[in-house]
């Protein structure tokens, strides 16, 4: 009673969560485009995935720039005189630009319509750079030592798994009724979503057994609206349910089940990214 | 701090030939008049809704055994600052001689990475519109009154503190008042487990305020109206 608590605003708002979601899908699509050079069943997805990936890069880049309070200064981050390599954001900016350039070169090569070694090499380099995107976004959170839940080395791995899951989910929707592609994408979705589930359980467990800040963050993330998003939509509907559906879809090869699982994975991964970003920030606003 | 405890080359505590400014806040002497907060606002034209220094308080105990605990807060000018590490464009930096953590407003892109990195909530975003000052839409924070200290003055909050609760000086100078206070009293820093080596030392701070309590979990819903009004006002 009578306490005077000065509240602070959260540092990163929902735009950043949408950016994480978009960047995850584009990385996943890039993996699929490269995968099509190794697995013939994915061949019909090669161009679609590459174009989708580049399109989402434009959306993600615009979101990132719009989220800055000084959007026109985004070039500062690419200025060699200003770049500060102890910040994951600096590495991320270089990674995004390199990915954009490689992605463009790859699409130019694809438009030639040849199965060239150069095309395969460019696909591989693009996919490797795409791998850096979820890694940097996860690392961007994990370096903040004072934030419970963020400050875990598993965060970049979780973001990579989320990228594979959501990219494969979009790939499933793009593949339509292609049974051969669906068979592979089902495997990708099943194992990456299962990995996401295992990591989430691990993160939640260690958070709950942490200090007072960790314990309170666990409470914020598992109750109320945030709890509904994180546990309800993210974990139960977006991770556990699709894993079960995909497991049984294998037995009956049902396209509808795969589509539903893909949509649930997309919903879940969006909710998870939002909750993972916003939840651990809430407690800090009252310190 | 001994030489062995210095882990990062950025740290300047007890480095010969360098100054390391610090503040000691004797909470036992704080009367909660908020004059420091007002002096800071006057010095920097800090807009409504954000503060470079603020004095939260907490009423602890049950009647008749109650006490109001104050905890003046500001940037801790850490010796190993996570905000400096996290800034992608070096808009925030540490002054080698003095240990001030300052901000280059013209370089800041407003990514708020430093705000996320700060364990003390010492950083804030300036609003888009200000009446007298053209610096807008960038991150701001306490500067330990760099412009005053370089003219041999103490920070505005220290100057105005009516109970002499806030004391400022060079911790690397063994004859300074802060060195004396830190040596002779049991002091406490905020969130020492973060390894930031903060340079605001508290004497007599209460655990109810330095640590997260259960009501931190309850507060967001209690303050939802105020929070919403704040966001509407600043178009966040």
Boltz contact constraints between the chains, C-beta under 6 A:
constraints:
  - contact:
      token1: [A, 1]
      token2: [B, 59]
      max_distance: 6.0
  - contact:
      token1: [A, 2]
      token2: [B, 59]
      max_distance: 6.0
  - contact:
      token1: [A, 3]
      token2: [B, 58]
      max_distance: 6.0
  - contact:
      token1: [A, 3]
      token2: [B, 59]
      max_distance: 6.0
  - contact:
      token1: [A, 4]
      token2: [B, 56]
      max_distance: 6.0
  - contact:
      token1: [A, 4]
      token2: [B, 57]
      max_distance: 6.0
  - contact:
      token1: [A, 5]
      token2: [B, 56]
      max_distance: 6.0
  - contact:
      token1: [A, 6]
      token2: [B, 54]
      max_distance: 6.0
  - contact:
      token1: [A, 6]
      token2: [B, 56]
      max_distance: 6.0
  - contact:
      token1: [A, 7]
      token2: [B, 223]
      max_distance: 6.0
  - contact:
      token1: [A, 8]
      token2: [B, 121]
      max_distance: 6.0
  - contact:
      token1: [A, 9]
      token2: [B, 236]
      max_distance: 6.0
  - contact:
      token1: [A, 11]
      token2: [B, 112]
      max_distance: 6.0
  - contact:
      token1: [A, 11]
      token2: [B, 115]
      max_distance: 6.0
  - contact:
      token1: [A, 11]
      token2: [B, 116]
      max_distance: 6.0
  - contact:
      token1: [A, 68]
      token2: [B, 109]
      max_distance: 6.0
  - contact:
      token1: [A, 68]
      token2: [B, 110]
      max_distance: 6.0
  - contact:
      token1: [A, 68]
      token2: [B, 111]
      max_distance: 6.0
  - contact:
      token1: [A, 69]
      token2: [B, 110]
      max_distance: 6.0
  - contact:
      token1: [A, 69]
      token2: [B, 125]
      max_distance: 6.0
  - contact:
      token1: [A, 69]
      token2: [B, 137]
      max_distance: 6.0
  - contact:
      token1: [A, 70]
      token2: [B, 109]
      max_distance: 6.0
  - contact:
      token1: [A, 70]
      token2: [B, 110]
      max_distance: 6.0
  - contact:
      token1: [A, 70]
      token2: [B, 137]
      max_distance: 6.0
  - contact:
      token1: [A, 73]
      token2: [B, 109]
      max_distance: 6.0
  - contact:
      token1: [A, 76]
      token2: [B, 89]
      max_distance: 6.0
  - contact:
      token1: [A, 76]
      token2: [B, 109]
      max_distance: 6.0
  - contact:
      token1: [A, 77]
      token2: [B, 88]
      max_distance: 6.0
  - contact:
      token1: [A, 77]
      token2: [B, 89]
      max_distance: 6.0
  - contact:
      token1: [A, 82]
      token2: [B, 89]
      max_distance: 6.0
  - contact:
      token1: [A, 82]
      token2: [B, 90]
      max_distance: 6.0
  - contact:
      token1: [A, 84]
      token2: [B, 87]
      max_distance: 6.0
  - contact:
      token1: [A, 84]
      token2: [B, 88]
      max_distance: 6.0
  - contact:
      token1: [A, 84]
      token2: [B, 90]
      max_distance: 6.0
  - contact:
      token1: [A, 86]
      token2: [B, 85]
      max_distance: 6.0
  - contact:
      token1: [A, 87]
      token2: [B, 86]
      max_distance: 6.0
  - contact:
      token1: [A, 87]
      token2: [B, 87]
      max_distance: 6.0
  - contact:
      token1: [A, 87]
      token2: [B, 88]
      max_distance: 6.0
  - contact:
      token1: [A, 89]
      token2: [B, 88]
      max_distance: 6.0
  - contact:
      token1: [A, 89]
      token2: [B, 113]
      max_distance: 6.0
  - contact:
      token1: [A, 90]
      token2: [B, 88]
      max_distance: 6.0
  - contact:
      token1: [A, 144]
      token2: [B, 116]
      max_distance: 6.0
  - contact:
      token1: [A, 144]
      token2: [B, 117]
      max_distance: 6.0
  - contact:
      token1: [A, 145]
      token2: [B, 194]
      max_distance: 6.0
  - contact:
      token1: [A, 146]
      token2: [B, 119]
      max_distance: 6.0
  - contact:
      token1: [A, 146]
      token2: [B, 194]
      max_distance: 6.0
  - contact:
      token1: [A, 212]
      token2: [B, 212]
      max_distance: 6.0
  - contact:
      token1: [A, 213]
      token2: [B, 212]
      max_distance: 6.0
  - contact:
      token1: [A, 216]
      token2: [B, 212]
      max_distance: 6.0
  - contact:
      token1: [A, 216]
      token2: [B, 216]
      max_distance: 6.0
  - contact:
      token1: [A, 216]
      token2: [B, 217]
      max_distance: 6.0
  - contact:
      token1: [A, 219]
      token2: [B, 217]
      max_distance: 6.0
  - contact:
      token1: [A, 282]
      token2: [B, 220]
      max_distance: 6.0
  - contact:
      token1: [A, 283]
      token2: [B, 216]
      max_distance: 6.0
  - contact:
      token1: [A, 286]
      token2: [B, 216]
      max_distance: 6.0
  - contact:
      token1: [A, 286]
      token2: [B, 219]
      max_distance: 6.0
  - contact:
      token1: [A, 287]
      token2: [B, 121]
      max_distance: 6.0
